[in-house]
Structures are given as structure tokens and as C-alpha cells.
Amino acid sequence: MTGQPKRAVGSIVQGGVEADFLDADLITGRRASRMKRSHRAADRLQRDLLDGLRGKHRSLGSIAEIRERYGLGRWACREAIGILELRGVGELRTGRGGGLIAASPGLDDLAKLTLLHLYVKRSSTRELVEARRIVYLAALREVFRRNGNRFEGQAAVEVAFDPNLQMAGADHSAFALWLADRTGNRAFRFAIDYIEALCDNYLDLAEVHPSSVVGKGEAEMALLLRAMSAGRAAAARKALVHYLDAMQLVPDDRPVPVPSLLYKWHSAGTARSARRLAMALIEEIAASCTDGAIDLGSEFDIGVRHDANAAIVRQAIRLLEDLAIATPRRGRGGGIDVRRPDVTSIVGLIPHVLVQERLDISDCFEAAGMLDVEIAMAGAAARANWGPGGEEGNQPGVSREPTRAQQLISIEQSIADLSGNSVLSACERGFLMYACAIEPVDKEDVVPGPVVERVLSAIGSVAECVAAGDVDGAEAATLHKHKLLALRFMP
């Protein structure tokens, strides 16, 4: 340990990996060997653009300078830059002072990308409702953890005279702001803002808006504040769930209708046309109404079908590949196959939003830890509902890869995936990506084997409790794992 307290999540999963950094391939499970060179180059450029957002050098230079610095060919460089423009993290400017410039995506961009993922996944608003509940429960857990024995007494006075809560019964945003502030952790503010941005964007895109909740929630809010003032965590959790249900604008278990998301993203020229074509292809996929294999045809076929030139088709397909929606099939009889999407693109965008907030890595570690607890409990509850004969494909297990890092990530992923919630998985892994991007781990900074083995054992205990449907056991095991990590990686 070098004395840096904010090594947090990045270091512990890095042990045993022969790499200078922990990238999205390991965190999300996507294999670099299956990626095209242009996508790998885009990832390298994106890391440097992220560094530019942190400092004063927001430009990576001209295309010629980028080709020379990164050793890229003409087409690989142009494709990589096109991918970054489609991701919304870079912009190629011409003229004096131009070049590849770092963009500044916001919560609205992140929310649209997440809703697009849910749309292609054919998910429902259940994931939004569940993610909102778990994020707020994680924030409430952090409030109690932070206050400890000092919570009683001071909270009663704080709650009684806090002006933000005078209107909380009619304005949910006041309560959201108050709860986030009481955590003392700006990462929770991001998580709450993210989930609320998701809900707001869904409501903007929905054809039918639900009735207003003005005047609702006062009774639930009173019970919640009374429980918090008395320091009764279990009662506060129950009251918070009832309050969120009363103040929920998003209807439960409805499809996510977002057929025009890519049209509304900021882009120009070929990138705009590529987005439109990509969205048209996504609508074709959604209209197929099948979970089996779908063939979009070759790039030539797509161009003829949609009256688009080769450059636009190529960029549109690269965007679908980047969103993990499509996979090219090479050789004779080749084409574009459709696959079930993952959260890689969302995880990759989150650090670009977080870096603008200048969050401490220790805050991200704490927020990810509390989210881990709630995700494990939700996974255990879901497993209990499935029963012993539940979905075998979602069983927690250790990856076949021999490295400790692959084992850690694989088990953590399978635990999170048991809840089946992409929003929660993306948020938790996004904190990890941010930590690893801000403080890459050196090869020399290797975590001792015994420490890694203890962490593996702790994660294994969480997996066992989740698989058994033991909610209380999953909570205790996840808290133990979090404390074990905090002993080494927190001040």
C-alpha cells in the first residue's frame, strides 16, 4: 500500500492481472479479443479524452497526430473517431484549434442511453421502479451508517426544522435532495439524480402521463421521518418503500416506448444520419417480436433497404456493435446478427459524467458498497421467489478464467444479474469504472494473495446466500465483504 487512501475498488480486482489498467472488458465481461481494432482504438482514445476532462488538455490533436501517436491506419483511426462521436464522448472539429475534442455528456444523455438499452432488451418499467427503490434504500442505509449512535436526538431536531422537508409531501425532489445531502456522499447524489433522470425521460417519452402525486405521501413521509428520528432503521426502510410507492409516477410493468431516442441526441453530418439509420434498425429488431436469432442482412443489403451510402451504414453498424446489439458475421453468407445487449456502453459513459462532478473515489467505493448490499438482498429475495428450481442460467459461479480478477468480477456480476436489473448493474459497475479510470493500478501495486483469497471467500459467501434465497444472510455477508475491502482501501 502506497499510502493513497482512495485506491478503493480498482486495486482489489486488479490483483493478478497483467495490465496497466482495469478496463470495461474485464468489468463488464466483454472480451477484447472479440472486439475490432477500431473499437479497441476507440477505448484507448476514450480513456485519454477522460483524462482531458480532468485536466486542461481537452484535445487529442488532429487525425494525423492521433494516427502517429497511437499507430493507427487511416480507416481504423476514422472509425475509432466515429465511434467516439456516436458514443457522445468526443467531437471532431475542423479549422484552427480543432481536432478530437472531449465532449461533456450529462445525466440526460446517460438516461437516454439507459432507456435505449431497456428498449432493445425488451424490458419494462419494472426495472426503473425497482432500481429507484433500491437506490433510495441504499442512501437511507448510508444515512444510518454515517450517523450511528449520534442519529437519535439530533435527527429529530434536524427533521423538524429542515425547510426542505416542509414541502416534501408535495414535492418529491425536495426529499430526494434532503436524503442525498444527509448521506454526506456526493456519489449518492449522482445515483439519485440518475434514477430520477431516467424516470423523467421515460415520462417525457410516454404517450400517456399518469395523474399528479401532489398531495400524496404526507402520511408516509411522517412515518418515515418519525422512524428516522427514533433511529429505527427497519421501520424507516418500510416507511420509505411505502412513500416511494405513493410518490411513484412511473407505472409498473409497462414496456419502455422509446422509438425516437437516437434522433434526439446531439450530432451532425454523417453521425446524425448514422444515428437515424441505427434507430431504424433498432425499430426493425423490436418489431420482429422474437427472442431468436435475427439477421439484418449484409451492410450492402441494409444500404439498399434504407437508401444509405456505405459510410453511413458502416457507422450505424458500428454503433449497434458498440451498444452490444449487433454482431457481424464474416465470410460467405455473412451479415449482421442481433444479440442480447449488455451494459458496457452505459458503464463506459458513466465516468465521463462523474468526472465533471470531481467525485472522490472513496465516496464511489462507499456508494457502490451500499448498492451491493441492496442488490444482493434483492437478488436473494428474487431467488427465494423462484424456489430451488429457479433459472439455472443466472446461478452465481466462478469464471473459468484462472485469474483472481476474473473470478471476482464474474461472481460479482452473477450476483447483480440475479436481480435482473440492468440499471443497478450499470450504476454499480460505473462507479468501479470511474475509480479505475481516475486511479489506474500500476503493475507493481499487486494485492497480496491472502487478501485476495479473503475477498474471494467473502464474495463466495454472498453468492451462496443469494443462491439460497437468504436475504438476511446476503445482507450480513455483503456488509462483511464491504468492511474487509474498507480495511485496506479506505482511510
Residue, then its C-alpha position, 0 to 999 in steps of 0.5 A: m500500500t502506497g499510502q493513497p487512501k482512495r485506491a478503493v475498488g480498482s486495486i482489489v480486482q486488479g490483483g493478478v492481472e497483467a495490465d496497466f489498467l482495469d478496463a470495461d472488458l474485464i468489468t463488464g465481461r466483454r472480451a477484447s479479443r472479440m472486439k475490432r481494432s477500431h473499437r479497441a482504438a476507440d477505448r484507448l482514445q476514450r480513456d485519454l479524452l477522460d483524462g482531458l476532462r480532468g485536466k486542461h488538455r481537452s484535445l487529442g490533436s488532429i487525425a494525423e497526430i492521433r494516427e502517429r501517436y497511437g499507430l493507427g491506419r487511416w480507416a481504423c483511426r476514422e472509425a475509432i473517431g466515429i465511434l467516439e462521436l456516436r458514443g457522445v464522448g468526443e467531437l471532431r472539429t475542423g479549422r484552427g484549434g480543432g481536432l478530437i475534442a472531449a465532449s461533456p455528456g450529462l445525466d440526460d444523455l446517460a438516461k437516454l442511453t439507459l432507456l435505449h438499452l431497456y428498449v432493445k432488451r425488451s424490458s419494462t418499467r419494472e426495472l426503473v421502479e425497482a432500481r429507484r427503490i433500491v437506490y433510495l434504500a441504499a442512501l437511507r442505509e448510508v444515512f444510518r451508517r454515517n450517523g450511528n449512535r449520534f442519529e437519535g436526538q439530533a435527527a429529530v431536531e434536524v427533521a423538524f426544522d429542515p425547510n426542505l422537508q416542509m414541502a416534501g409531501a408535495d414535492h418529491s425532489a425536495f426529499a430526494l435532495w434532503l436524503a442525498d445531502r444527509t448521506g454526506n456522499r456526493a456519489f449518492r447524489f449522482a445515483i439519485d439524480y440518475i434514477e430520477a433522470l431516467c424516470d423523467n425521460y421515460l415520462d417525457l417519452a410516454e404517450v400517456h402521463p399518469s395523474s399528479v402525486v401532489g398531495k400524496g405521501e404526507a402520511e408516509m413521509a411522517l412515518l418515515l421521518r418519525a422512524m428516522s428520528a427514533g433511529r429505527a432503521a427497519a421501520a424507516r426502510k418500510a416507511l420509505v418503500h411505502y412513500l416511494d410507492a405513493m410518490q411513484l409516477v412511473p407505472d409498473d410493468r409497462p414496456v419502455p416506448v422509446p422509438s425516437l431516442l437516437y434522433k434526439w441526441h446531439s450530432a451532425g453530418t454523417a453521425r446524425s444520419a448514422r444515428r437515424l439509420a441505427m434507430a431504424l434498425i433498432e425499430e426493425i429488431a423490436a418489431s420482429c417480436t422474437d427472442g431468436a436469432i435475427d439477421l439484418g442482412s449484409e451492410f450492402d443489403i441494409g444500404v439498399r433497404h434504407d437508401a444509405n451510402a456505405a459510410i453511413v451504414r458502416q457507422a450505424i453498424r458500428l454503433l449497434e456493435d458498440l451498444a452490444i446489439a449487433t454482431p457481424r458475421r464474416g465470410r460467405g453468407g455473412g451479415i449482421d446478427v442481433r444479440r442480447p445487449d449488455v451494459t458496457s456502453i452505459v458503464g463506459l459513459i458513466p465516468h465521463v459524467l462523474v468526472q465533471e462532478r470531481l467525485d472522490i473515489s472513496d465516496c464511489f467505493e462507499a456508494a457502490g458498497m451500499l448498492d451491493v448490499e441492496i442488490a444482493m438482498a434483492g437478488a436473494a429475495a428474487r431467488a427465494n421467489w423462484g424456489p430451488g428450481g429457479e433459472e439455472g442460467n443466472q446461478p452465481g459461479v466462478s469464471r473459468e478464467p484462472t485469474r483472481a480478477q476474473q473470478l471476482i468480477s464474474i461472481e460479482q456480476s452473477i450476483a447483480d444479474l440475479s436481480g435482473n436489473s440492468v440499471l443497478s448493474a450499470c450504476e454499480r459497475g460505473f462507479l468501479m469504472y470511474a475509480c479505475a479510470i481516475e486511479p489506474v493500478d500500476k503493475e507493481d501495486v499487486v494485492p497480496g494473495p491472502v487478501v485476495e483469497r479473503v475477498l474471494s471467500a467473502i464474495g463466495s459467501v454472498a453468492e451462496c446466500v443469494a443462491a439460497g434465497d437468504v436475504d438476511g444472510a446476503e445482507a450480513a455477508t455483503l456488509h462483511k465483504h464491504k468492511l474487509l475491502a474498507l480495511r485496506f482501501m479506505p482511510 
